[in-house]
């Protein structure tokens, strides 16, 4: 039981060390100025399409046993976009996602 706790603690600490790098990548993309109004329209359309796609992907993740709406959203935001990606993922990577516990990981590993 202690080893489970320590592994969960390591995964939380590991995730917090990685998370500051992600906003920097987003800032670089946002820093590019739009050239014309057509580009702005395309960007808005792409954003809407991405939002629709993300909602669909999150809904498909909820089809996995033990994965609810919150867990699906956390998995999606952590980079697991498909059910195959979640099933194929390493246990340590899944435990690094906030809202995903050892019991959920066990359920997902039974699907392999």
DAWO-V851960 format. One record per backbone hydrogen bond with DSSP energy under -0.5 kcal/mol. NH is the residue of the N-H (numbers start at 1). CO is the residue of the C=O. If there is no record, write none. Layout:
nh: (NH	NH)
co: (CO	CO)
//
This chain:
nh: (5	6	7	8	9	10	11	12	13	14	15	16	17	18	19	20	21	22	22	23	24	25	25	26	27	28	29	30	31	32	40	41	42	43	44	45	46	47	48	49	50	51	52	53	54	55	56	57	58	59	60	61	62	63	64	67	68	72	73	74	75	76	77	78	79	80	81	86	87	88	89	89	94	95	96	97	100	101	105	106	107	108	109	110	111	112)
co: (1	2	3	4	5	6	7	8	9	10	11	12	13	14	15	16	18	18	19	19	20	21	22	22	23	24	25	26	27	29	36	37	38	39	40	41	42	43	44	45	46	47	48	49	50	51	52	53	54	55	56	57	58	60	61	64	66	68	69	70	71	72	73	74	76	75	79	82	83	84	85	86	90	91	92	94	97	99	101	102	103	104	105	106	108	109)
//
